[in-house]
Amino acid sequence: MSTLLEKAFEEIKKLPEIEQNIFARWILEEIKAEKKWDKLFAESEDILEKLAKEALEEHRAGKTKLLDFDKL
């Protein structure tokens, strides 16, 4: 465990139990969400690669234009 995480847990331990539970739920939900995103990206790797190739082909064919941030 990292020093920073240990420090965070030490501070959380000082809180009332209900607030500790709030932090615990939040951390668990974040871990679950991160795993979900990892899985979704892993499953869509082929699709993302295909889209990237299409975008590069369109750019090489002159079908794209530079993005002007001042016009956004």
URSULUR-V396719 format. One record per pair of residues at least 12 apart in sequence whose ideal C-beta (glycine too) atoms are under 10 Angstrom apart, sorted by the first residue. I is the first residue (numbers start at 1). J is the second residue. D is the distance in Angstrom with one decimal. If there is no record, write none. Layout:
# URSULUR-V396719
i->[I;I]
j->[J;J]
d->[D;D]
This chain:
# URSULUR-V396719
i->[5;8;8;9;9;11;12;12]
j->[27;23;27;23;27;23;24;27]
d->[9.9;8.6;9.5;9.0;9.8;9.5;8.2;9.3]
